[in-house]
């Protein structure tokens, strides 16, 4: 088995995911990068694997392709996610399937296979889930029940799995961002979204990436939900 560590990043084609790919390469990791339409990379240590992790089996296949190419999996960052904000009774069955498919099914398939691989490593592994501040900080102006339902589940399972695998060397943590300046948010919404944070601005991609790389190197930290949300958790 190769000694070079390998990280898997979902939702890797833009925004936070693309920043994480760059960050893990700088840490010396090979990276398996996934999104629905991700383009191949010129870097031989970045394996681009297109696929929709909302579909059964795609997350499992993603990990297996990483194992075939690089021989091991050390870190998984479950970054892919979808956010639909609307009044609860306006959600459709299709939106429920979309949000739960990516946020929960994608997590389940990918993480289950990744943990199986990490159990083969002498030094275990690490799973980081990207959550949202809306799980614990509801905002009148942004009804987001499906985000709370799914990402709240990720926060809870982060703690559950951290305890289940603590003695086996696999850590589980989450980063819970506020609203981050990414292509997901049109420019015309930025002023409104910035005002949702006590610090009065949007978060930046590198601030979330820095939180993930901190957790990567913090070997005594597991079961942590790290809020990177401009003070939302403290109040408003």
SETORGU-263026 format. One line per 4 residues: number of its first residue (from 1); their letters; for each residue x, z, y of N, C-alpha, C, O. Coordinates in steps of 0.2 Angstrom, whole numbers, plus 5000, padded with zeros to 4 digits. Example, Ala and Ser with C-alpha at 12.3 -4.5 7.8 and 13.67 -1.06 7.14 Angstrom:
1	as	5066:5039:4972:5062:5039:4978:5066:5039:4984:5071:5042:4983  5064:5035:4989:5068:5036:4995:5064:5039:5000:5067:5040:5006
***
This chain:
1	xxxx	5004:5000:4994:5000:5000:5000:5004:5000:5006:5009:5004:5007  5002:4996:5011:5006:4996:5017:5006:5002:5021:5001:5006:5020  5011:5004:5025:5011:5010:5029:5008:5009:5036:5007:5014:5039  5008:5003:5038:5005:5002:5045:4997:5004:5045:4994:5002:5040
5	xxxx	4995:5008:5050:4989:5010:5050:4984:5004:5052:4986:5000:5056  4978:5005:5050:4973:5000:5051:4966:5003:5054:4964:5008:5051  4964:5000:5060:4958:5002:5063:4953:4997:5063:4954:4991:5063  4947:4999:5062:4941:4994:5062:4937:4996:5068:4935:5001:5069
9	xxxx	4935:4991:5072:4931:4991:5078:4925:4987:5078:4926:4981:5077  4919:4989:5078:4913:4985:5078:4911:4984:5086:4913:4988:5090  4907:4979:5087:4906:4977:5094:4912:4976:5098:4913:4978:5103  4917:4972:5095:4923:4971:5097:4925:4965:5102:4930:4964:5104
13	xxxx	4920:4961:5103:4921:4955:5107:4921:4956:5115:4924:4952:5118  4918:4961:5117:4918:4962:5124:4918:4970:5126:4917:4974:5122  4918:4971:5132:4917:4978:5135:4921:4983:5131:4928:4982:5131  4919:4989:5130:4922:4994:5127:4926:4992:5120:4931:4994:5119
17	xxxx	4922:4988:5116:4925:4986:5110:4932:4982:5111:4937:4983:5107  4932:4978:5115:4938:4974:5117:4943:4978:5119:4949:4977:5117  4941:4983:5123:4946:4988:5126:4949:4992:5120:4955:4993:5120  4945:4994:5115:4948:4997:5110:4952:4993:5105:4957:4996:5103
21	xxxx	4951:4987:5104:4955:4983:5100:4962:4983:5104:4967:4984:5100  4963:4982:5110:4969:4982:5114:4973:4989:5113:4979:4989:5112  4969:4994:5114:4972:5001:5113:4975:5002:5107:4980:5005:5106  4971:5000:5101:4974:5002:5095:4980:4998:5093:4984:5000:5089
25	xxxx	4980:4991:5095:4986:4987:5094:4992:4991:5098:4997:4991:5095  4991:4993:5104:4996:4997:5108:4999:5003:5104:5004:5005:5104  4994:5006:5100:4996:5012:5096:5000:5010:5089:5002:5014:5086  5000:5003:5088:5004:5001:5082:4999:4999:5076:5002:4998:5071
29	xxxx	4993:5000:5077:4988:4999:5072:4987:4991:5071:4987:4987:5076  4986:4989:5065:4982:4982:5064:4975:4984:5065:4972:4989:5064  4971:4979:5067:4964:4980:5069:4960:4974:5066:4961:4969:5066  4954:4977:5063:4949:4973:5060:4943:4973:5065:4940:4978:5067
33	xxxx	4942:4967:5069:4938:4967:5074:4931:4963:5073:4932:4958:5070  4926:4966:5074:4919:4963:5072:4914:4963:5078:4914:4967:5082  4911:4957:5078:4905:4957:5082:4901:4950:5079:4904:4947:5075  4895:4949:5081:4891:4944:5078:4895:4937:5079:4895:4933:5074
37	xxxx	4898:4936:5085:4901:4929:5086:4908:4930:5088:4910:4926:5093  4912:4934:5086:4919:4936:5088:4923:4930:5086:4923:4927:5081  4928:4928:5091:4932:4922:5090:4939:4924:5087:4941:4930:5087  4942:4920:5083:4948:4922:5080:4954:4924:5085:4953:4921:5090
41	xxxx	4958:4928:5083:4964:4930:5087:4970:4926:5085:4972:4925:5079  4975:4925:5090:4981:4923:5089:4986:4928:5086:4991:4927:5083  4984:4934:5087:4988:4940:5084:4987:4941:5077:4981:4942:5075  4992:4940:5073:4992:4941:5066:4989:4948:5063:4987:4949:5058
45	xxxx	4990:4953:5068:4988:4959:5066:4981:4961:5069:4979:4967:5069  4977:4956:5071:4970:4957:5073:4966:4952:5068:4967:4946:5069  4962:4955:5064:4958:4951:5059:4951:4951:5062:4947:4956:5063  4948:4945:5065:4942:4944:5068:4937:4943:5062:4938:4938:5058
49	xxxx	4932:4947:5061:4927:4946:5056:4920:4945:5059:4917:4951:5061  4917:4939:5060:4910:4939:5063:4905:4941:5058:4906:4941:5052  4900:4944:5061:4894:4946:5056:4890:4951:5060:4892:4955:5064  4883:4951:5058:4879:4956:5061:4878:4962:5057:4875:4961:5051
53	xxxx	4881:4967:5059:4881:4973:5055:4874:4976:5054:4873:4981:5050  4869:4974:5057:4862:4976:5056:4859:4973:5049:4854:4976:5047  4863:4968:5047:4860:4965:5040:4864:4969:5034:4870:4971:5035  4860:4971:5029:4862:4974:5023:4868:4971:5020:4868:4965:5019
57	xxxx	4873:4975:5019:4879:4972:5016:4885:4970:5021:4891:4969:5018  4883:4968:5027:4888:4965:5031:4894:4971:5033:4899:4969:5033  4892:4977:5034:4896:4982:5036:4901:4983:5030:4907:4984:5031  4898:4983:5024:4902:4984:5018:4907:4979:5017:4913:4980:5016
61	xxxx	4905:4972:5018:4910:4967:5018:4915:4967:5023:4921:4965:5022  4913:4969:5029:4918:4970:5034:4924:4974:5032:4930:4972:5033  4923:4980:5029:4928:4984:5027:4932:4981:5021:4938:4982:5021  4929:4978:5017:4932:4975:5011:4937:4969:5013:4942:4968:5011
65	xxxx	4935:4966:5019:4939:4960:5021:4945:4963:5024:4951:4961:5024  4944:4969:5028:4950:4973:5031:4955:4975:5025:4961:4975:5026  4952:4978:5020:4956:4980:5014:4960:4974:5011:4966:4975:5009  4957:4968:5010:4960:4963:5007:4966:4960:5011:4971:4958:5009
69	xxxx	4965:4961:5018:4970:4958:5022:4976:4963:5024:4982:4961:5024  4974:4969:5025:4979:4974:5027:4980:4980:5022:4985:4983:5023  4976:4980:5017:4978:4985:5012:4975:4992:5012:4976:4996:5008  4973:4994:5018:4970:5001:5019:4966:5001:5025:4966:4996:5029
73	xxxx	4962:5006:5026:4958:5008:5032:4959:5015:5034:4959:5020:5030  4961:5016:5040:4963:5023:5043:4958:5025:5048:4956:5031:5048  4955:5021:5052:4951:5023:5057:4945:5018:5058:4946:5012:5057  4939:5020:5059:4933:5016:5060:4930:5018:5067:4929:5024:5067
77	xxxx	4929:5014:5071:4926:5015:5078:4919:5012:5077:4919:5006:5078  4914:5015:5077:4907:5012:5077:4905:5012:5084:4901:5016:5086  4907:5006:5087:4906:5005:5094:4900:5000:5095:4896:5001:5100  4898:4996:5090:4892:4992:5091:4886:4996:5092:4885:5000:5088
81	xxxx	4882:4993:5097:4876:4997:5098:4871:4992:5102:4874:4988:5105  4865:4994:5102:4860:4990:5106:4856:4995:5110:4854:5001:5107  4854:4994:5116:4850:4999:5120:4845:4995:5123:4845:4990:5127  4839:4998:5122:4832:4995:5125:4829:5000:5128:4826:5005:5125
85	xxxx	4828:5000:5135:4825:5005:5139:4818:5003:5141:4817:4998:5144  4813:5006:5138:4806:5005:5141:4801:5010:5138:4803:5015:5134  4795:5011:5141:4791:5016:5139:4790:5016:5132:4789:5011:5129  4789:5022:5129:4789:5023:5121:4783:5018:5118:4785:5015:5113
89	xxxx	4778:5018:5121:4772:5014:5118:4773:5007:5119:4769:5003:5116  4778:5005:5123:4779:4997:5124:4784:4995:5119:4784:4989:5118  4787:4999:5115:4792:4996:5110:4788:4993:5105:4783:4995:5103  4791:4987:5102:4788:4983:5097:4791:4985:5090:4797:4988:5090
93	xxxx	4788:4983:5085:4791:4984:5078:4798:4980:5078:4803:4982:5075  4798:4974:5081:4804:4970:5081:4810:4974:5085:4816:4974:5082  4808:4977:5090:4814:4981:5094:4816:4987:5090:4822:4989:5090  4811:4990:5087:4813:4996:5082:4818:4994:5077:4823:4997:5075
97	xxxx	4816:4988:5074:4820:4985:5068:4827:4983:5071:4832:4984:5068  4827:4980:5077:4834:4978:5080:4838:4985:5082:4844:4985:5080  4835:4990:5085:4839:4995:5087:4841:5000:5081:4847:5002:5081  4837:5001:5077:4839:5005:5071:4844:5001:5066:4848:5004:5063
101	xxxx	4843:4994:5066:4847:4990:5062:4854:4991:5064:4859:4992:5060  4856:4990:5070:4863:4990:5073:4865:4997:5073:4871:4999:5071  4861:5002:5076:4864:5008:5078:4864:5013:5071:4868:5017:5071  4860:5012:5066:4859:5016:5060:4862:5012:5054:4866:5015:5051
105	xxxx	4858:5007:5053:4860:5003:5047:4868:5001:5047:4871:5001:5042  4870:4998:5053:4877:4996:5054:4881:5002:5053:4887:5001:5049  4880:5008:5056:4884:5014:5055:4884:5015:5047:4890:5017:5045  4879:5016:5044:4878:5018:5037:4882:5013:5032:4887:5016:5029
109	xxxx	4881:5007:5032:4885:5002:5028:4892:5003:5029:4896:5003:5025  4894:5002:5036:4901:5002:5037:4905:5008:5036:4910:5008:5033  4902:5014:5038:4905:5020:5037:4906:5022:5029:4911:5025:5027  4900:5021:5026:4900:5023:5019:4906:5019:5015:4910:5023:5011
113	xxxx	4907:5013:5016:4913:5009:5013:4920:5012:5016:4924:5012:5012  4920:5013:5022:4926:5015:5025:4928:5022:5023:4934:5023:5021  4924:5026:5022:4926:5033:5020:4928:5033:5013:4933:5036:5011  4925:5028:5008:4927:5027:5002:4935:5025:5002:4939:5027:4998
117	xxxx	4936:5021:5006:4943:5018:5007:4948:5024:5009:4954:5024:5007  4946:5028:5014:4950:5033:5017:4951:5038:5012:4957:5041:5013  4947:5039:5007:4949:5044:5002:4955:5043:4998:4958:5047:4995  4957:5036:4998:4963:5034:4995:4969:5035:4998:4974:5035:4996
121	xxxx	4968:5037:5005:4974:5038:5009:4977:5045:5008:4973:5050:5008  4984:5045:5008:4987:5052:5008:4985:5056:5014:4984:5062:5013  4984:5053:5020:4983:5057:5026:4976:5056:5028:4975:5057:5034  4971:5054:5024:4964:5054:5026:4962:5048:5031:4964:5043:5030
125	xxxx	4958:5050:5036:4956:5045:5040:4952:5048:5046:4952:5054:5047  4949:5043:5050:4946:5046:5056:4940:5041:5057:4941:5035:5057  4934:5043:5059:4928:5039:5061:4926:5042:5068:4925:5048:5069  4925:5037:5072:4923:5039:5079:4916:5035:5080:4916:5029:5080
129	xxxx	4911:5038:5082:4905:5035:5084:4904:5035:5091:4905:5040:5095  4902:5029:5094:4900:5029:5101:4893:5030:5102:4889:5027:5100  4891:5036:5106:4884:5038:5106:4882:5036:5113:4884:5031:5116  4878:5040:5116:4876:5040:5123:4873:5046:5126:4871:5050:5123
133	xxxx	4874:5047:5133:4872:5053:5136:4865:5054:5136:4862:5060:5136  4861:5049:5135:4854:5049:5135:4851:5053:5128:4845:5055:5128  4855:5055:5124:4853:5058:5118:4851:5066:5120:4846:5068:5117  4855:5068:5124:4854:5075:5127:4852:5076:5134:4850:5082:5136
137	xxxx	4852:5071:5137:4851:5071:5145:4845:5066:5146:4847:5060:5148  4839:5067:5145:4834:5063:5147:4833:5062:5154:4834:5066:5158  4832:5055:5156:4831:5054:5163:4824:5051:5164:4822:5046:5161  4821:5053:5169:4814:5051:5170:4814:5043:5172:4809:5040:5169
141	xxxx	4819:5041:5175:4819:5034:5177:4821:5029:5172:4820:5023:5173  4823:5032:5166:4826:5027:5161:4823:5030:5154:4826:5033:5151  4817:5028:5153:4814:5030:5146:4818:5026:5141:4818:5020:5140  4821:5030:5136:4825:5028:5131:4824:5031:5124:4829:5034:5122
145	xxxx	4818:5031:5122:4817:5035:5116:4821:5032:5110:4823:5036:5105  4821:5026:5109:4825:5023:5103:4832:5024:5104:4835:5025:5098  4835:5025:5109:4842:5027:5110:4843:5034:5108:4847:5036:5104  4838:5039:5110:4838:5046:5108:4838:5046:5100:4841:5050:5097
149	xxxx	4833:5042:5098:4831:5043:5090:4838:5041:5086:4839:5044:5081  4841:5035:5088:4846:5033:5084:4853:5036:5086:4857:5038:5081  4855:5036:5092:4861:5039:5094:4861:5046:5093:4866:5049:5092  4855:5049:5094:4855:5057:5092:4856:5058:5085:4860:5063:5083
153	xxxx	4854:5053:5081:4856:5054:5074:4863:5053:5073:4866:5057:5068  4867:5049:5076:4874:5048:5075:4877:5054:5077:4882:5056:5074  4875:5058:5083:4878:5064:5085:4878:5069:5079:4882:5073:5078  4872:5069:5076:4871:5074:5071:4875:5073:5065:4878:5077:5062
157	xxxx	4875:5067:5063:4878:5065:5057:4886:5066:5058:4890:5067:5053  4888:5065:5064:4895:5066:5065:4897:5073:5063:4902:5074:5060  4893:5078:5065:4895:5085:5063:4894:5086:5056:4898:5090:5053  4889:5083:5053:4887:5084:5046:4893:5082:5042:4896:5085:5037
161	xxxx	4896:5075:5043:4901:5072:5039:4908:5076:5041:4912:5076:5037  4908:5078:5047:4915:5082:5049:4916:5088:5044:4921:5089:5042  4910:5091:5043:4911:5097:5038:4911:5095:5031:4915:5098:5027  4907:5090:5029:4908:5087:5022:4915:5085:5020:4917:5086:5014
165	xxxx	4918:5082:5025:4925:5079:5023:4931:5083:5026:4936:5081:5026  4929:5089:5029:4935:5092:5033:4941:5094:5028:4946:5093:5030  4939:5096:5022:4945:5098:5017:4948:5092:5014:4953:5093:5010  4945:5086:5015:4948:5080:5012:4952:5076:5017:4953:5070:5015
169	xxxx	4953:5078:5023:4957:5075:5028:4954:5069:5032:4958:5066:5035  4947:5069:5031:4944:5064:5035:4940:5067:5041:4936:5071:5040  4942:5065:5047:4939:5068:5053:4933:5063:5056:4934:5057:5055  4928:5066:5059:4923:5063:5062:4922:5066:5069:4921:5072:5070
173	xxxx	4922:5061:5074:4920:5063:5081:4916:5058:5084:4915:5052:5081  4913:5060:5090:4909:5055:5094:4911:5055:5101:4913:5061:5103  4911:5050:5104:4911:5049:5112:4904:5048:5114:4901:5043:5112  4902:5052:5119:4895:5051:5122:4896:5049:5129:4897:5053:5134
177	xxxx	4896:5042:5130:4897:5040:5137:4890:5040:5142:4885:5041:5139  4892:5041:5148:4886:5039:5153:4886:5032:5153:4887:5028:5148  4883:5029:5159:4883:5022:5160:4890:5019:5162:4893:5021:5167  4892:5014:5158:4899:5011:5159:4898:5004:5162:4894:5001:5160
181	xxxx	4903:5003:5166:4903:4996:5169:4905:4991:5164:4911:4990:5163  4900:4988:5161:4902:4983:5155:4897:4977:5157:4893:4977:5161  4898:4971:5153:4894:4965:5154:4887:4967:5152:4882:4963:5154  4885:4972:5149:4878:4974:5147:4874:4975:5153:4868:4974:5153
185	xxxx	4877:4977:5159:4873:4980:5165:4874:4975:5170:4880:4974:5173  4869:4971:5173:4870:4966:5178:4872:4970:5185:4870:4976:5186  4875:4966:5189:4878:4969:5195:4873:4972:5199:4874:4977:5203  4867:4969:5199:4861:4971:5204:4859:4978:5202:4855:4981:5206
189	xxxx	4860:4980:5196:4858:4987:5193:4863:4993:5194:4862:4998:5193  4869:4991:5197:4875:4996:5197:4873:5002:5201:4875:5007:5200  4870:5000:5207:4869:5006:5212:4864:5011:5209:4865:5017:5210  4859:5008:5206:4854:5013:5203:4857:5017:5197:4856:5023:5197
193	xxxx	4861:5013:5193:4864:5017:5187:4870:5022:5189:4870:5027:5186  4873:5020:5195:4878:5025:5197:4875:5031:5199:4878:5037:5198  4869:5031:5202:4866:5037:5205:4864:5041:5199:4862:5047:5201  4864:5039:5193:4861:5043:5188:4867:5049:5186:4865:5053:5182
197	xxxx	4873:5048:5189:4878:5052:5187:4880:5057:5193:4880:5055:5199  4881:5063:5192:4883:5068:5197:4889:5066:5201:4889:5067:5207  4893:5062:5198:4899:5060:5202:4898:5054:5206:4902:5052:5210  4892:5051:5205:4890:5045:5209:4893:5039:5208:4893:5034:5212
201	xxxx	4895:5037:5202:4898:5031:5200:4897:5029:5193:4895:5034:5189  4898:5023:5191:4898:5021:5184:4905:5023:5181:4910:5024:5184  4905:5024:5175:4911:5025:5171:4914:5018:5170:4911:5013:5170  4921:5018:5168:4925:5012:5167:4926:5012:5160:4927:5017:5156
205	xxxx	4927:5006:5157:4929:5005:5150:4935:5009:5148:4935:5012:5143  4940:5009:5152:4946:5012:5150:4945:5020:5150:4949:5023:5146  4940:5023:5153:4939:5030:5152:4936:5031:5146:4937:5037:5143  4932:5027:5143:4930:5028:5136:4935:5027:5131:4936:5030:5126
209	xxxx	4939:5021:5132:4945:5020:5128:4950:5026:5127:4952:5028:5122  4951:5029:5133:4956:5035:5133:4953:5040:5129:4957:5044:5126  4946:5041:5129:4943:5047:5126:4944:5046:5118:4945:5050:5114  4943:5039:5116:4944:5038:5109:4951:5039:5107:4952:5042:5101
213	xxxx	4956:5036:5111:4963:5037:5109:4965:5045:5109:4969:5047:5105  4962:5049:5113:4963:5056:5113:4961:5059:5106:4965:5062:5103  4955:5057:5104:4952:5059:5098:4957:5057:5092:4958:5061:5087  4959:5051:5093:4963:5048:5087:4969:5052:5086:4972:5054:5081
217	xxxx	4972:5055:5092:4979:5059:5091:4977:5066:5091:4982:5070:5090  4971:5068:5091:4970:5076:5091:4968:5078:5084:4962:5078:5082  4973:5079:5080:4972:5080:5073:4968:5086:5071:4966:5087:5066  4968:5091:5076:4964:5097:5075:4957:5097:5077:4953:5102:5077
221	xxxx	4955:5091:5079:4948:5090:5082:4944:5086:5077:4945:5081:5076  4938:5089:5075:4934:5086:5071:4927:5089:5072:4926:5095:5073  4921:5085:5072:4915:5087:5073:4913:5088:5080:4908:5091:5082  4917:5084:5085:4917:5085:5092:4912:5079:5095:4913:5073:5093
225	xxxx	4908:5081:5099:4904:5076:5103:4907:5076:5110:4906:5081:5114  4912:5072:5112:4915:5072:5118:4911:5068:5124:4911:5062:5123  4909:5072:5129:4905:5069:5134:4909:5066:5139:4913:5069:5142  4908:5059:5140:4912:5056:5146:4907:5053:5150:4905:5047:5150
229	xxxx	4904:5057:5154:4897:5055:5157:4896:5057:5165:4891:5057:5167  4902:5058:5168:4901:5059:5175:4898:5065:5177:4895:5066:5182  4897:5070:5172:4894:5077:5174:4887:5077:5171:4884:5082:5173  4884:5072:5168:4877:5072:5166:4875:5078:5162:4870:5081:5163
233	xxxx	4880:5080:5157:4878:5085:5153:4878:5092:5156:4874:5097:5154  4881:5093:5162:4881:5099:5165:4875:5100:5170:4873:5106:5171  4872:5094:5172:4866:5095:5176:4866:5089:5181:4870:5084:5180  4861:5089:5185:4860:5084:5190:4856:5086:5196:4855:5082:5201
***
